Amino acid sequence: MPYVSPLSLDDAPEKSKSLLKAIKEKFGKSLNLFSTLAHQLDVLGGVTQLNAGVHADLPDKYRELAYYKASHLNSCDYCSHYHRVAAQKAGLSNAQLDSMNAEATELFDDKEIAVLRYSQQLTENANDDDKTANRVKQFLNDKQLATLAATVALANFAKRVNHGLGIELP
């Protein structure tokens, strides 16, 4: 049971309504994470802006691989539910998503393995090692690497908000 109830569009504060409408248009429905954050406009605005930013310049496959890996490590069913579908749309297979093992070289190429390791290190240790960062920098530019780090951070943030507020899947 949620500790904070998600708001319907009608019940949301007036200043949150435009963001909730945009979210519904983008995703085809209201999502409880955003509907719950609608209680606090500045937080909702920041999260939607960050979410838009991580979709800007990182290839979809790497973004969703990193996000799903962090969600998998965090046991965040809410995030895993939505990002598994997004990862499939980005080209990841069910076998890859069921594994999420950076050692599964038969399932992942070298770049995907580097993204998995990067996401794992940031999620588990809030840090990455030079070897992993340099592997990722071989195929991502500085802007993309900043976006990758923000993607992993967003996944970790979403998990903590989802679990801290008891947010449920609709």
Phi, psi and omega in degrees: 000134182292146176278334176231125183284137173295147181264139171284165178301320181293327184269349183290150174303146185308319183290339179273342188299319182294322177292318179296323176297316180297321179295316179297320178295318182292315186260354180081358178195167175281140178249135186301327178303308182289321180295330177284318179292346178298343175298334184230097187306315184295321178291313178303314180297318179295318181293318179293325178292317177296317178301317178296321181296321182286350176265002189282311192221358178269135177306137184309319183298317180289319179299311183289327176297314180294316182294314182294322178299313179298318179296321178296313179297325182277355185054044179265097182298323180300306181295318181299321180302306184285322185277344172294315178297316180296321179294321177296318177297330180278356175109004178277143183272163176299321179299318177296314183291330176287333183274298185055023182263116181293350178267357183277075184293343176282344181255330187237143175278177185300322180291317179296321177297319178297318179295318178300315181294319179299312179298319180296314181296317180293325181286316184279326188239355187055032181200160173231159178266163183301320181300314181293313180300318180292328176295317180292323180293347177290337182230355175242138176280178184300318180297316180293323178293320176299321179291322177298314179298319179294325178297313179295319178297319178296319178298318179291321176298312182300320178299314183292323176291313180303312182286321181294331181254359180066034182292133184249158171292144179291000000 
